[in-house]
Amino acid sequence: MFANDAKDKLAAAGPFATLDRNGDNRISRSEAGFDRKLSETFVELDADGDGFVSAAEFATGEKNRTPIGKLTQQ
């Protein structure tokens, strides 16, 4: 089970880094605006309600739905 979690986090790392434009290891609402799908699901992904999507929250989102970062590669 833990190995799968690590794989999910690694798979999400590339798209997360692309969306985290200022490199603070979290995606703000303004950064999310560069990806339509992330922008539309931002509140859902922000599980702790702090106004940012962390790498862990992003990885969970990637695991449970169509990969968000694929939209940024178009």
MODELLER restraints for C-alpha pairs under 7 A, 6 or more apart:
rsr = mdl.restraints
at = mdl.atoms
rsr.add(forms.Gaussian(group=physical.xy_distance, feature=features.Distance(at['CA:8:A'], at['CA:59:A']), mean=6.12, stdev=0.5))
rsr.add(forms.Gaussian(group=physical.xy_distance, feature=features.Distance(at['CA:8:A'], at['CA:63:A']), mean=6.49, stdev=0.5))
rsr.add(forms.Gaussian(group=physical.xy_distance, feature=features.Distance(at['CA:9:A'], at['CA:59:A']), mean=5.26, stdev=0.5))
rsr.add(forms.Gaussian(group=physical.xy_distance, feature=features.Distance(at['CA:12:A'], at['CA:59:A']), mean=5.34, stdev=0.5))
rsr.add(forms.Gaussian(group=physical.xy_distance, feature=features.Distance(at['CA:12:A'], at['CA:62:A']), mean=6.54, stdev=0.5))
rsr.add(forms.Gaussian(group=physical.xy_distance, feature=features.Distance(at['CA:15:A'], at['CA:69:A']), mean=4.50, stdev=0.5))
rsr.add(forms.Gaussian(group=physical.xy_distance, feature=features.Distance(at['CA:16:A'], at['CA:55:A']), mean=6.77, stdev=0.5))
rsr.add(forms.Gaussian(group=physical.xy_distance, feature=features.Distance(at['CA:19:A'], at['CA:27:A']), mean=6.75, stdev=0.5))
rsr.add(forms.Gaussian(group=physical.xy_distance, feature=features.Distance(at['CA:19:A'], at['CA:31:A']), mean=6.34, stdev=0.5))
rsr.add(forms.Gaussian(group=physical.xy_distance, feature=features.Distance(at['CA:19:A'], at['CA:32:A']), mean=6.89, stdev=0.5))
rsr.add(forms.Gaussian(group=physical.xy_distance, feature=features.Distance(at['CA:20:A'], at['CA:26:A']), mean=6.17, stdev=0.5))
rsr.add(forms.Gaussian(group=physical.xy_distance, feature=features.Distance(at['CA:20:A'], at['CA:27:A']), mean=5.19, stdev=0.5))
rsr.add(forms.Gaussian(group=physical.xy_distance, feature=features.Distance(at['CA:20:A'], at['CA:31:A']), mean=6.60, stdev=0.5))
rsr.add(forms.Gaussian(group=physical.xy_distance, feature=features.Distance(at['CA:21:A'], at['CA:31:A']), mean=6.65, stdev=0.5))
rsr.add(forms.Gaussian(group=physical.xy_distance, feature=features.Distance(at['CA:25:A'], at['CA:54:A']), mean=6.66, stdev=0.5))
rsr.add(forms.Gaussian(group=physical.xy_distance, feature=features.Distance(at['CA:25:A'], at['CA:55:A']), mean=6.68, stdev=0.5))
rsr.add(forms.Gaussian(group=physical.xy_distance, feature=features.Distance(at['CA:26:A'], at['CA:52:A']), mean=5.97, stdev=0.5))
rsr.add(forms.Gaussian(group=physical.xy_distance, feature=features.Distance(at['CA:26:A'], at['CA:53:A']), mean=5.49, stdev=0.5))
rsr.add(forms.Gaussian(group=physical.xy_distance, feature=features.Distance(at['CA:26:A'], at['CA:54:A']), mean=4.57, stdev=0.5))
rsr.add(forms.Gaussian(group=physical.xy_distance, feature=features.Distance(at['CA:26:A'], at['CA:55:A']), mean=6.35, stdev=0.5))
rsr.add(forms.Gaussian(group=physical.xy_distance, feature=features.Distance(at['CA:27:A'], at['CA:52:A']), mean=5.36, stdev=0.5))
rsr.add(forms.Gaussian(group=physical.xy_distance, feature=features.Distance(at['CA:27:A'], at['CA:53:A']), mean=4.95, stdev=0.5))
rsr.add(forms.Gaussian(group=physical.xy_distance, feature=features.Distance(at['CA:27:A'], at['CA:54:A']), mean=6.47, stdev=0.5))
rsr.add(forms.Gaussian(group=physical.xy_distance, feature=features.Distance(at['CA:28:A'], at['CA:51:A']), mean=6.67, stdev=0.5))
rsr.add(forms.Gaussian(group=physical.xy_distance, feature=features.Distance(at['CA:28:A'], at['CA:52:A']), mean=4.77, stdev=0.5))
rsr.add(forms.Gaussian(group=physical.xy_distance, feature=features.Distance(at['CA:28:A'], at['CA:53:A']), mean=6.62, stdev=0.5))
rsr.add(forms.Gaussian(group=physical.xy_distance, feature=features.Distance(at['CA:29:A'], at['CA:52:A']), mean=6.71, stdev=0.5))
rsr.add(forms.Gaussian(group=physical.xy_distance, feature=features.Distance(at['CA:32:A'], at['CA:38:A']), mean=5.65, stdev=0.5))
rsr.add(forms.Gaussian(group=physical.xy_distance, feature=features.Distance(at['CA:32:A'], at['CA:39:A']), mean=4.99, stdev=0.5))
rsr.add(forms.Gaussian(group=physical.xy_distance, feature=features.Distance(at['CA:33:A'], at['CA:39:A']), mean=5.26, stdev=0.5))
rsr.add(forms.Gaussian(group=physical.xy_distance, feature=features.Distance(at['CA:35:A'], at['CA:71:A']), mean=6.51, stdev=0.5))
rsr.add(forms.Gaussian(group=physical.xy_distance, feature=features.Distance(at['CA:35:A'], at['CA:72:A']), mean=6.03, stdev=0.5))
rsr.add(forms.Gaussian(group=physical.xy_distance, feature=features.Distance(at['CA:37:A'], at['CA:68:A']), mean=6.22, stdev=0.5))
rsr.add(forms.Gaussian(group=physical.xy_distance, feature=features.Distance(at['CA:38:A'], at['CA:68:A']), mean=6.16, stdev=0.5))
rsr.add(forms.Gaussian(group=physical.xy_distance, feature=features.Distance(at['CA:45:A'], at['CA:53:A']), mean=6.43, stdev=0.5))
rsr.add(forms.Gaussian(group=physical.xy_distance, feature=features.Distance(at['CA:45:A'], at['CA:57:A']), mean=5.96, stdev=0.5))
rsr.add(forms.Gaussian(group=physical.xy_distance, feature=features.Distance(at['CA:45:A'], at['CA:58:A']), mean=6.72, stdev=0.5))
rsr.add(forms.Gaussian(group=physical.xy_distance, feature=features.Distance(at['CA:45:A'], at['CA:61:A']), mean=6.23, stdev=0.5))
rsr.add(forms.Gaussian(group=physical.xy_distance, feature=features.Distance(at['CA:46:A'], at['CA:52:A']), mean=6.09, stdev=0.5))
rsr.add(forms.Gaussian(group=physical.xy_distance, feature=features.Distance(at['CA:46:A'], at['CA:53:A']), mean=5.03, stdev=0.5))
rsr.add(forms.Gaussian(group=physical.xy_distance, feature=features.Distance(at['CA:46:A'], at['CA:57:A']), mean=6.55, stdev=0.5))
rsr.add(forms.Gaussian(group=physical.xy_distance, feature=features.Distance(at['CA:47:A'], at['CA:57:A']), mean=6.74, stdev=0.5))
rsr.add(forms.Gaussian(group=physical.xy_distance, feature=features.Distance(at['CA:62:A'], at['CA:68:A']), mean=6.34, stdev=0.5))
